[in-house]
Amino acid sequence: MNMIHLTDFLLYSLIINYLILIIWFAVFVFAKDWMKQVHGQWFNLSSGQFDAVHYGGMAVYKIGILLLNLVPFIALKMLS
């Protein structure tokens, strides 16, 4: 695999991961009650705990995107 293929892979991975994050955020904002109802069947969480879990999950996911997709993409672009 050459650098062009790797940079393309990282770019597409970055786009897909940010789309997942945006969809997660949109569902959290606009369909929070439905989401809480679905998750409430499995977990007994208060409203504050539910918000904290999803906010923390989105933060960890975003940091993962930045560290595993964006930084290597920028580094490879700087090398080419």
VEXDREN-2710 file (C-alpha; in Angstrom, 1 decimal):
% VEXDREN-2710
k/r/px/py/pz
1/MET/0.0/0.0/0.0
2/ASN/1.5/3.3/-1.0
3/MET/1.1/6.7/0.6
4/ILE/-1.7/7.8/-1.8
5/HIS/-3.8/4.9/-0.9
6/LEU/-3.2/5.3/2.8
7/THR/-4.1/9.0/2.7
8/ASP/-7.2/8.3/0.8
9/PHE/-8.1/5.6/3.3
10/LEU/-7.6/7.9/6.2
11/LEU/-9.6/10.7/4.6
12/TYR/-12.6/8.4/3.9
13/SER/-12.3/7.0/7.4
14/LEU/-12.3/10.5/8.8
15/ILE/-15.4/11.4/6.8
16/ILE/-17.3/8.3/7.8
17/ASN/-16.4/8.6/11.5
18/TYR/-17.5/12.3/11.6
19/LEU/-20.8/11.4/9.9
20/ILE/-21.3/8.7/12.6
21/LEU/-20.6/11.3/15.3
22/ILE/-22.9/13.9/13.7
23/ILE/-25.7/11.3/13.4
24/TRP/-25.2/10.3/17.0
25/PHE/-25.4/13.9/18.2
26/ALA/-28.5/14.6/16.0
27/VAL/-30.3/11.6/17.4
28/PHE/-29.2/12.6/20.9
29/VAL/-30.6/16.1/20.5
30/PHE/-33.7/15.5/18.5
31/ALA/-34.8/12.0/19.6
32/LYS/-33.5/11.9/23.1
33/ASP/-36.7/10.6/24.6
34/TRP/-36.8/7.7/22.1
35/MET/-33.2/6.9/22.8
36/LYS/-33.7/7.0/26.5
37/GLN/-36.7/4.7/26.2
38/VAL/-34.7/2.2/24.1
39/HIS/-31.7/2.2/26.4
40/GLY/-34.0/2.3/29.5
41/GLN/-35.0/-1.3/28.7
42/TRP/-31.5/-2.5/29.2
43/PHE/-30.0/0.0/31.8
44/ASN/-31.6/1.8/34.7
45/LEU/-30.1/5.3/34.3
46/SER/-31.3/8.6/35.5
47/SER/-31.6/11.4/33.0
48/GLY/-28.3/13.0/34.2
49/GLN/-26.5/9.7/34.0
50/PHE/-27.9/9.1/30.5
51/ASP/-26.7/12.5/29.4
52/ALA/-23.2/12.1/31.0
53/VAL/-22.7/8.6/29.4
54/HIS/-23.6/9.9/25.9
55/TYR/-21.7/13.1/26.2
56/GLY/-18.6/11.3/27.5
57/GLY/-19.0/8.7/24.7
58/MET/-19.1/11.3/22.1
59/ALA/-16.0/13.0/23.6
60/VAL/-14.0/9.8/23.6
61/TYR/-15.1/9.0/20.1
62/LYS/-14.2/12.4/18.8
63/ILE/-10.7/12.2/20.5
64/GLY/-10.3/8.8/18.8
65/ILE/-11.2/10.2/15.4
66/LEU/-8.7/13.1/15.9
67/LEU/-5.8/10.8/17.1
68/LEU/-6.4/7.9/14.8
69/ASN/-7.6/9.5/11.6
70/LEU/-6.9/13.2/11.4
71/VAL/-3.4/13.4/12.8
72/PRO/-2.0/10.6/10.6
73/PHE/-3.8/12.1/7.6
74/ILE/-2.2/15.5/8.2
75/ALA/1.2/13.9/8.8
76/LEU/1.1/11.9/5.6
77/LYS/-0.1/15.0/3.7
78/MET/2.9/16.9/5.0
79/LEU/5.3/14.2/3.9
80/SER/3.9/14.1/0.3
END
